[in-house]
Amino acid sequence: MTALAQRKSRLVLVTSDAVFEKGQRREVVVEVSPYTATLRLKGTRTRFEVSWAGIMNYAVKVAVEKERAEKKAARKGRR
């Protein structure tokens, strides 16, 4: 397996991105494990677990939608 699967300590990343919730801007915290990533907001207990495959599928979907929007804008600009 990869080095991530061999880690003995948890890998926790605090991002510079923030989300407004409950009247405060809270940083997004990512807890990494070999098969999933858990997302939560700093100072909260609510966690959202997502698989790496799910993240990949979402990234592909966003890229396809962006490409479609660019093509549509280019077509509209030619008219």
DSSP file (Angstrom, degrees, kcal/mol; ACC not computed):
  #  RESIDUE AA STRUCTURE BP1 BP2  ACC     N-H-->O    O-->H-N    N-H-->O    O-->H-N    TCO  KAPPA ALPHA  PHI   PSI    X-CA   Y-CA   Z-CA
    1    1 A M              0   0    0      0, 0.0     2,-0.1     0, 0.0     0, 0.0   0.000 360.0 360.0 360.0-176.3    0.0    0.0    0.0
    2    2 A T     >  -     0   0    0      1,-0.1     4,-0.8    32,-0.1     3,-0.5  -0.272 360.0 -99.0 -86.1 174.0    0.9    3.6    0.1
    3    3 A A  H  > S+     0   0    0      1,-0.2     4,-0.6     2,-0.2     3,-0.4   0.800 120.2  63.9 -63.2 -29.2    2.6    5.6    2.8
    4    4 A L  H >4 S+     0   0    0      1,-0.2     3,-0.8     2,-0.2    -1,-0.2   0.888 101.2  49.9 -63.6 -38.7   -0.8    7.0    3.9
    5    5 A A  H 34 S+     0   0    0     -3,-0.5    -1,-0.2     1,-0.2    -2,-0.2   0.736 109.4  52.9 -71.4 -21.7   -1.9    3.4    4.8
    6    6 A Q  H 3< S+     0   0    0     -4,-0.8    -1,-0.2    -3,-0.4    -2,-0.2   0.482  80.5 119.0 -93.5  -3.5    1.3    2.9    6.8
    7    7 A R    <<  -     0   0    0     -3,-0.8     4,-0.1    -4,-0.6    -3,-0.0  -0.351  46.1-164.2 -64.4 140.7    1.0    6.1    9.0
    8    8 A K  S    S+     0   0    0      2,-0.1     2,-0.3    -2,-0.0    -1,-0.1   0.665  72.5  57.2 -97.3 -21.2    0.7    5.5   12.7
    9    9 A S  S    S-     0   0    0      1,-0.0     2,-0.1     0, 0.0    -2,-0.0  -0.782  93.3-100.1-109.5 155.8   -0.5    9.0   13.5
   10   10 A R        -     0   0    0     -2,-0.3     2,-0.6     1,-0.1    23,-0.1  -0.421  27.4-137.2 -70.8 146.7   -3.6   10.8   12.2
   11   11 A L  E     +A   32   0A   0     21,-0.9    21,-2.9    -2,-0.1     2,-0.5  -0.936  27.0 177.1-106.8 114.3   -3.2   13.3    9.5
   12   12 A V  E     -A   31   0A   0     -2,-0.6     2,-0.5    19,-0.2    19,-0.2  -0.977   8.3-167.0-122.0 125.8   -5.3   16.4   10.1
   13   13 A L  E     -A   30   0A   0     17,-3.3    17,-3.2    -2,-0.5     2,-0.6  -0.951   9.4-156.9-116.2 128.7   -5.1   19.4    7.8
   14   14 A V  E     -A   29   0A   0     -2,-0.5    15,-0.2    15,-0.2     2,-0.1  -0.923  22.4-149.2-102.1 117.0   -6.6   22.8    8.6
   15   15 A T  E     -     0   0A   0     13,-2.8    13,-0.1    -2,-0.6     0, 0.0  -0.330  19.6-126.3 -83.8 165.8   -7.3   24.6    5.4
   16   16 A S  E    S+     0   0A   0     11,-0.1     2,-0.2    -2,-0.1    -1,-0.1   0.513  83.7  98.7 -86.5  -5.4   -7.2   28.4    4.8
   17   17 A D  E     -     0   0A   0     11,-0.2    11,-1.8     2,-0.0     2,-0.3  -0.576  58.9-161.8 -81.7 145.8  -10.7   28.2    3.4
   18   18 A A  E     -A   27   0A   0      9,-0.2     2,-0.4    -2,-0.2     9,-0.2  -0.952  10.3-155.1-132.3 150.6  -13.5   29.2    5.7
   19   19 A V  E     -A   26   0A   0      7,-2.9     7,-3.1    -2,-0.3     2,-0.7  -0.962  23.5-122.1-123.8 139.7  -17.3   28.7    5.7
   20   20 A F  E     +A   25   0A   0     -2,-0.4     2,-0.3     5,-0.2     5,-0.2  -0.735  46.4 154.1 -84.8 115.8  -19.8   30.9    7.5
   21   21 A E  E >   -A   24   0A   0      3,-3.1     3,-1.6    -2,-0.7    -2,-0.1  -0.992  59.5  -1.8-146.4 138.2  -21.8   28.8   10.0
   22   22 A K  T 3  S-     0   0    0     -2,-0.3    -1,-0.1     1,-0.3     3,-0.1   0.856 130.0 -52.3  53.0  41.1  -23.7   29.7   13.2
   23   23 A G  T 3  S+     0   0    0      1,-0.2     2,-0.3    -3,-0.0    -1,-0.3   0.517 122.0  87.7  80.2   5.6  -22.7   33.3   13.0
   24   24 A Q  E <  S-A   21   0A   0     -3,-1.6    -3,-3.1    -5,-0.1     2,-0.6  -0.961  76.7-119.0-135.5 152.8  -19.0   32.7   12.6
   25   25 A R  E     -A   20   0A   0     -2,-0.3     2,-0.4    -5,-0.2    -5,-0.2  -0.830  39.2-168.8 -87.1 123.5  -16.5   32.0    9.9
   26   26 A R  E     -A   19   0A   0     -7,-3.1    -7,-2.9    -2,-0.6     2,-0.1  -0.931  19.2-121.3-120.1 137.5  -15.0   28.6   10.6
   27   27 A E  E     -A   18   0A   0     -2,-0.4    15,-3.0    -9,-0.2     2,-0.4  -0.411  29.7-114.4 -72.7 150.0  -12.0   27.0    8.9
   28   28 A V  E     - B   0  41A   0    -11,-1.8   -13,-2.8    13,-0.2     2,-0.4  -0.742  28.9-158.2 -87.0 130.1  -12.5   23.7    7.1
   29   29 A V  E     -AB  14  40A   0     11,-3.3    11,-2.0    -2,-0.4     2,-0.5  -0.931   2.3-160.7-112.0 131.5  -10.6   20.7    8.7
   30   30 A V  E     -AB  13  39A   0    -17,-3.2   -17,-3.3    -2,-0.4     2,-0.6  -0.958   2.1-163.6-114.5 122.4   -9.7   17.6    6.7
   31   31 A E  E     -AB  12  38A   0      7,-2.9     7,-2.7    -2,-0.5     2,-0.4  -0.933  18.3-151.2-105.0 117.8   -8.9   14.4    8.6
   32   32 A V  E     +AB  11  37A   0    -21,-2.9   -21,-0.9    -2,-0.6     5,-0.2  -0.722  22.2 166.5 -98.8 135.5   -7.2   12.0    6.2
   33   33 A S        -     0   0    0      3,-2.2   -28,-0.1    -2,-0.4   -29,-0.1  -0.876  50.8 -95.2-133.7 169.8   -7.3    8.2    6.3
   34   34 A P  S    S+     0   0    0      0, 0.0   -29,-0.1     0, 0.0   -30,-0.1   0.828 119.3  20.0 -58.6 -34.0   -6.2    5.7    3.6
   35   35 A Y  S    S+     0   0    0      1,-0.1    17,-1.2    16,-0.1    18,-0.3   0.604 126.5  27.7-113.6 -14.6   -9.7    5.2    2.1
   36   36 A T  E     - C   0  51A   0     15,-0.2    -3,-2.2    16,-0.1     2,-0.4  -0.915  57.0-140.5-141.6 166.7  -11.7    8.2    3.2
   37   37 A A  E     -BC  32  50A   0     13,-2.9    13,-2.7    -2,-0.3     2,-0.5  -0.993  16.9-150.4-126.0 138.5  -11.5   11.9    4.1
   38   38 A T  E     -BC  31  49A   0     -7,-2.7    -7,-2.9    -2,-0.4     2,-0.4  -0.946  11.4-160.8-111.6 127.4  -13.6   13.4    6.9
   39   39 A L  E     +BC  30  48A   0      9,-3.2     9,-2.7    -2,-0.5     2,-0.3  -0.862  20.5 151.5-108.7 139.8  -14.5   17.0    6.6
   40   40 A R  E     -BC  29  47A   0    -11,-2.0   -11,-3.3    -2,-0.4     2,-0.4  -0.963  43.0-105.4-153.9 167.7  -15.7   19.2    9.4
   41   41 A L  E >   -B   28   0A   0      5,-0.5     3,-2.0    -2,-0.3   -13,-0.2  -0.827  46.5 -99.2 -98.7 139.8  -15.6   22.8   10.5
   42   42 A K  T 3  S+     0   0    0    -15,-3.0     3,-0.1    -2,-0.4   -15,-0.1  -0.331 110.1  21.9 -59.7 130.3  -13.2   23.9   13.2
   43   43 A G  T 3  S+     0   0    0      1,-0.3     2,-0.3   -17,-0.1    -1,-0.3   0.488 108.0  94.8  89.7   4.0  -15.0   24.1   16.5
   44   44 A T    <   -     0   0    0     -3,-2.0    -1,-0.3     2,-0.1     0, 0.0  -0.829  62.6-148.1-122.9 164.5  -17.9   21.8   15.5
   45   45 A R        +     0   0    0     -2,-0.3     2,-0.3    -3,-0.1    -1,-0.1   0.550  63.7 110.3-105.7 -12.3  -18.5   18.1   15.9
   46   46 A T        -     0   0    0     -5,-0.1    -5,-0.5     1,-0.0     2,-0.3  -0.499  50.3-170.0 -69.9 126.7  -20.5   17.5   12.8
   47   47 A R  E     -C   40   0A   0     -2,-0.3     2,-0.5    -7,-0.1    -7,-0.2  -0.911  16.9-158.3-122.6 146.8  -18.4   15.4   10.4
   48   48 A F  E     -C   39   0A   0     -9,-2.7    -9,-3.2    -2,-0.3     2,-0.4  -0.981  12.8-155.7-125.3 118.8  -18.9   14.5    6.7
   49   49 A E  E     +C   38   0A   0     -2,-0.5     2,-0.4   -11,-0.2   -11,-0.2  -0.780  15.8 174.7 -98.2 135.7  -17.1   11.4    5.4
   50   50 A V  E     -C   37   0A   0    -13,-2.7   -13,-2.9    -2,-0.4     2,-0.1  -0.999  26.3-124.3-140.3 140.8  -16.3   11.0    1.7
   51   51 A S  E  >  -C   36   0A   0     -2,-0.4     4,-2.0   -15,-0.2   -15,-0.2  -0.428  24.1-118.7 -80.5 158.7  -14.4    8.4   -0.1
   52   52 A W  H  > S+     0   0    0    -17,-1.2     4,-2.2     1,-0.2     5,-0.1   0.861 117.7  54.6 -64.1 -34.8  -11.4    9.3   -2.4
   53   53 A A  H  > S+     0   0    0    -18,-0.3     4,-2.6     2,-0.2    -1,-0.2   0.889 106.1  52.1 -64.8 -38.6  -13.3    7.8   -5.3
   54   54 A G  H  > S+     0   0    0      2,-0.2     4,-2.1     1,-0.2    -2,-0.2   0.894 109.0  49.7 -63.5 -40.6  -16.3   10.1   -4.5
   55   55 A I  H  X S+     0   0    0     -4,-2.0     4,-2.3     2,-0.2    -2,-0.2   0.912 111.4  49.3 -63.8 -42.3  -14.0   13.1   -4.5
   56   56 A M  H  X S+     0   0    0     -4,-2.2     4,-2.2     2,-0.2    -2,-0.2   0.927 110.5  49.6 -62.9 -45.6  -12.5   12.0   -7.9
   57   57 A N  H  X S+     0   0    0     -4,-2.6     4,-2.1     1,-0.2    -1,-0.2   0.896 111.8  48.8 -61.3 -40.8  -16.0   11.6   -9.4
   58   58 A Y  H  X S+     0   0    0     -4,-2.1     4,-2.4     2,-0.2    -1,-0.2   0.902 109.5  52.1 -66.1 -41.0  -17.1   15.0   -8.2
   59   59 A A  H  X S+     0   0    0     -4,-2.3     4,-2.1     1,-0.2    -2,-0.2   0.896 110.0  48.8 -63.1 -40.2  -13.9   16.7   -9.6
   60   60 A V  H  X S+     0   0    0     -4,-2.2     4,-2.4     2,-0.2    -1,-0.2   0.917 110.5  51.3 -64.4 -43.4  -14.6   15.1  -13.0
   61   61 A K  H  X S+     0   0    0     -4,-2.1     4,-2.3     1,-0.2    -2,-0.2   0.914 110.7  48.1 -60.4 -44.3  -18.2   16.2  -12.9
   62   62 A V  H  X S+     0   0    0     -4,-2.4     4,-2.3     1,-0.2    -1,-0.2   0.900 111.2  50.9 -63.5 -41.5  -17.1   19.8  -12.1
   63   63 A A  H  X S+     0   0    0     -4,-2.1     4,-2.2     2,-0.2    -2,-0.2   0.900 110.6  48.5 -64.1 -41.1  -14.5   19.8  -14.9
   64   64 A V  H  X S+     0   0    0     -4,-2.4     4,-2.3     2,-0.2    -2,-0.2   0.914 111.6  49.3 -65.5 -43.3  -17.0   18.6  -17.4
   65   65 A E  H  X S+     0   0    0     -4,-2.3     4,-2.2     1,-0.2    -2,-0.2   0.890 111.0  50.5 -63.7 -38.8  -19.6   21.2  -16.4
   66   66 A K  H  X S+     0   0    0     -4,-2.3     4,-2.2     2,-0.2    -2,-0.2   0.911 110.2  49.5 -64.4 -43.0  -16.9   23.9  -16.6
   67   67 A E  H  X S+     0   0    0     -4,-2.2     4,-2.3     2,-0.2    -2,-0.2   0.905 110.6  50.3 -63.1 -42.0  -15.9   22.8  -20.1
   68   68 A R  H  X S+     0   0    0     -4,-2.3     4,-2.5     1,-0.2    -1,-0.2   0.911 110.2  50.2 -61.9 -42.7  -19.6   22.8  -21.3
   69   69 A A  H  X S+     0   0    0     -4,-2.2     4,-2.4     1,-0.2    -1,-0.2   0.892 110.3  50.1 -64.2 -39.8  -20.0   26.3  -19.9
   70   70 A E  H  X S+     0   0    0     -4,-2.2     4,-2.1     2,-0.2    -1,-0.2   0.909 111.6  47.7 -65.0 -41.8  -16.9   27.5  -21.7
   71   71 A K  H  X S+     0   0    0     -4,-2.3     4,-2.3     2,-0.2    -2,-0.2   0.899 111.8  50.4 -64.7 -40.3  -18.1   26.0  -25.0
   72   72 A K  H  X S+     0   0    0     -4,-2.5     4,-2.3     1,-0.2    -2,-0.2   0.912 110.8  48.9 -64.5 -42.1  -21.5   27.5  -24.6
   73   73 A A  H  X S+     0   0    0     -4,-2.4     4,-1.9     2,-0.2    -1,-0.2   0.879 110.7  51.0 -64.6 -37.9  -20.0   31.0  -23.9
   74   74 A A  H  X S+     0   0    0     -4,-2.1     4,-1.1     2,-0.2    -2,-0.2   0.904 111.0  48.0 -66.5 -41.1  -17.8   30.6  -27.0
   75   75 A R  H  X S+     0   0    0     -4,-2.3     4,-0.8     1,-0.2     3,-0.4   0.910 112.1  49.6 -64.0 -42.1  -20.8   29.7  -29.2
   76   76 A K  H  < S+     0   0    0     -4,-2.3     3,-0.4     1,-0.2    -1,-0.2   0.848 107.3  55.1 -67.0 -33.7  -22.7   32.6  -27.8
   77   77 A G  H  < S+     0   0    0     -4,-1.9    -1,-0.2     1,-0.2    -2,-0.2   0.770 102.0  58.0 -70.0 -26.8  -19.8   35.0  -28.5
   78   78 A R  H  <        0   0    0     -4,-1.1    -1,-0.2    -3,-0.4    -2,-0.2   0.738 360.0 360.0 -75.0 -23.7  -19.7   34.0  -32.2
   79   79 A R     <        0   0    0     -4,-0.8    -1,-0.2    -3,-0.4    -2,-0.1   0.483 360.0 360.0 -75.1 360.0  -23.3   35.0  -32.8
